[in-house]
Amino acid sequence: METKTQEQHNLTPHILASGAKLAQTIQAKVLFVYLELIENPNQLKELSLNKTTLILVVKDPSYQKLADTLGFKSITVPNVSLSRMGLIKTAVLLAFSQRMLDRDESFIFLVGPADGQLDTIMVMQVGQEWEIFQSIDQPRLTEHIKRVVFQRALTLALELASEGREGKPIGAIFVLGDDKNVAQYCKQIILNPFKGYQESERNILDDNMKETIKNFATLDGAFIIKGNGTIISAGTYLKGVKVADTLPRGLGARHAAAAGITAATKSIAITISESTGTVRIWRRGEMITEIEKPAPAPHHNDTSDSE
């Protein structure tokens, strides 16, 4: 007897309706919806949300135009492989950096597997949900760093974590903002590849810099980047920074340096773990969130009778 699978049911309308009703019940600040899993986007216009803001989450750039056409706010996350929780963490972190969310505000996230349909409702609160922010005593994110700079650095980190370089995993660290104070803790390991260029020619926001940054990510040391996106150096050693006892166990020198430099200065650091591909964001000496690289999809044997 054939058993109906979840894929044979159209869950999306029910998930949307349930999410909207729940948002009203708990007076959620935001309802996030992963747009790319919705076959009929017009269903979104029928939702009754009252004071809850609907934010569409998109990965594929082609969906951005659709989000704009629908007239709702949107968040574009890096177009890389992300788990459900990875997608949620990334979108919420970007929304937090863009001040669409604030600490202690509740939100609901409707998500599902890539190439699937909406099948999951997550209810969370910024600052009290450890899966989103490890530290609740953080002020507004990126108040001294351009939000687009933070977003670009995070995107590059997630892309490097997902793709590596020439098939090999990459470990890297980006230090953003407060460059004058950061400079006190910097020592150049190699000749600085960005030295001598005009600031306009070495900005992280320049699309032409993307491959250059990824190539230099193979170097030992950190990228030091101004709050406006200007890349000061690569291959930079962070010296003389003290690491707090709160550094999670099992994390190495790169993460210790990120914790130390953000404790000593008003910078934000983004690290990529070479061994796991996990991307971590550091601020005020603490890890505020981590986005794990999704596990590879299992290989199914076509001749097997079991799933």
N, C-alpha and C positions, 0 to 999 in steps of 0.2 A: 504494500500500500504506500503510495507516495505521500510524503509528509510535506506540508507547506513550510517553506523557509521564510525567514524574515524578509528576504529580498522580494518575495512574491506579494508582500503587503505594501501598500502605499502609506508609509508611516508619516510622511512629511506634514500633511494637513493636520494630523492629530498632535504631532509634536509642536507645531506652530501655535495651535489653539491652546494647548496645555501650557506652553511657555508664556503666552500672553496673559492667560488667566492667572497663572502663578505670579507673574510680574505685578499684576494689580493687587493681588492678595498681600504680598509682602512689601509692596511699594518700592520695588526695585528701581534703582537709579537708571540702569541700562539693561536692555535686552540685546545681546549679541546674537547674530544669526549668520552662519556660514553660508553665504549666498550661492556658492557653486554647487550645492546639493539640492537646490530648489528648481524643479522643472517648470513650475508656473510662478514666476516672480510676482504676478499680480495678486497672489494670495497675501502678500505682505501688506498691501494697501487696505485689506479688509480687517486687519488686526485692530482690536480695541486696546489701546495702551495707556490712555489718560496721561499721567505725568511721566511715564517711563519713556526714555529715549531709545529708539531703535537704531542700532549701529550694525551695518552690514560688513562682514569680514570677507575679504577676497584675497586670493593668492595669484591667480592668473590675471595678468594685466588686461586681458580682453574683457574681464568682468567689471573692471572699474567703470567703463562707459555705461554699462547696464546699471550699476549702483547710482551713478550720477543721474541717469534718466529717471530712475525710480524716485529720486528726490530725497533720499535718506542719507544720513551721515555714513561714512564708511572708514574702515581701517584696512590698509593694504599690508599684508604680512609677506615676508620673503617667499618667493616661489620655489621653495625647496621641500623635500620630504619632511613632514612633521607628524608626530603622533597627535592624537586628540588633545592630550594634556599640553603637548608642546605648542600646538596651535592656540590653545586657550591662553597659556602663559604669555606667548608672544603678542597676541592681540591685546590682552589686558595691559601688558607693560607699555605698549605703544599708546594705548588709550590714556593710560596714566600720565605718560610723558606729554601728551597733547592736552592734558587737563580736561579730558572728557569724563574722567573718574577721579575721585579724591579718596583719601584714606577713610575707612569705616563705612564706605558706601557699598550697598548690596547690588549685585548684578546677577543676571541669568545668562547662560551661554547655551545655545542650541547648536549641536555639532554632530558629526558622523564621520565614517571612514571615507578616505579619498575614493572617488568614483562610486560612491554608494548613495545613501540618503540620510536625512536627519534621523537619528535614532537615540540621541543622548541629551538629557537636560541636566546642566550643572548649575547649582545655586551656590554662590560664594560671596564673601565680603572682603574687600580690600583691606589688608593689614592684619586680618585675623585668620586668613587662610594660608597656612604655611606653604602650600604648594605654589602659591602665587608670589608672596613676598615673605622671605625668611625673617626680615626685621620690620617691626611695626613702628619703630621710632625714627622713621625717615621723613624729612620734609619733602615738599614737592620735587619731583624728579626733574633734573636738567634745568634748574632755574638760572644757571650761569653758563649753560651750553645750549647752542641752538638745537631745537628739537630735531630738525632735519639732519643735523650732524650725528646726533645719537642714533637716530633711525638708520642712517646709512652705515654707520659702524656696526650696528647690530646685524643688519642685513648681510654685510660682508662676512662677519663672523659666522653666521648661520650657513652661508654658502660655502665657506671654507670647511666648516665642520662636516657638511653634507658631501661635498665633492672632493675634498683634499686637494692635492696638487700632483698632477701626473700620476694619479692612482694611489698616492701615498697619503696617509693621514698627516694633518698639520696641527701643530700646537702654536698658539700665538697669544699676544696680549696687546690690547689697544688701551691707551691712557688718554682720556679726553678732558680738556679744560684745565684751568688754573696753571697754565704753562710756566709762568714765572716762578712759582713756588715749586712746581714739579722739577724744574731745571736744576734745583739744588741737589737733587737725588739722582741725577743722570750722569752716566759715564758711557761714552761711545765705545762699543766693542770693535766696530769696523769703521771704515770711512763712511760718513753719512751720505747715502745715495740721493738725498733730497737737498743737500747743501748747494747753494749757489743759484738755485732756481727762483724765479719770481713767485710770490705767494699765490698769484692767480694760476700758476702752472702746477701747483702741488696741493690742490684742495681736494679733500675726500669727496666733495659733492660733484666734482667734475667726472662725468661718465668715462672720460678717456683715462682716468687714473685707476679704474677698477682692476684691470689686468696687472698694472704695475704694482699695486698694493698686494695683490695675490701672489705675485712672483717674489716680492720681498718678504712675504710672510714666512717663507722657508728659512729666513735668517734667524739666528738666535737673538733674543732681546725683544724689546717692546717698540711699538709705534707710539710716538708722542705727538698728540694732535691738539691744536688750539680749539677753543670753544666755537670758533667760526668755521672750523673745518680744515684750516691750513695744517698740512703735515710738516712737523718740525724735523723729525728724524725717524729712522728705522734702525734696527739692530742696536738698540739702546739698553744698556744695563742699568737697572734700578738699584742703587746702593744706599746703605745706611738707613733703611726703613725698618722700623720695629714691627713685629707681627704680634697681634693680640692672641691671647690664649683661646679665643673663640674660633680660631681657624678650624674648620671641620677636619677630622682625622682622615688621613689617606691622600690629602692634597699636597702637591709638591711645591717646588721653588717658584714656579710661575704664579701659582695662586697665592703663595705667601707674599710675593712681590706686589700683587694686585691689592691684597688686603693692606699691606704696609703703606703703599703710596697713597691709597685713598684715605687712610687714617691720618697721614701726615699732611695732606693737602685737600683742597676742595675739588678733587677730580673724581671722575667715574672711570672704572676699568672694566673691560670686557675681555674674558679669557676663553680660549678654546683648549680643551684637554686633548692632547695628542693621542692618548690611550683609548679614550671613550668617545670623543667627539662632542662631549657635553659643553655647552656654552653657558658661562656664568657671568653675572653682572655684580660688580662690587662697588660699594659706596660707604664712606665713613668707617672703613676698616672691616666691613661685614659683607658677606654674600647676601644680596637681597633676593635673587632668584636664580634658578638654573633651568636650562632647557636641554633635555636629554635628546641625543640622536636616536631616532626610532630604530628598533631592531629590524634586521632584514626580513623581508617577507619569506615565510616558509616555502620550500619547494615541494610541490605536490607531485606524487607519482601517478601518472595517468592510469597505470595498470592496477592501482590499489583500489580496494573496495571501500576503504574507510577514509574519512576526512582527517 
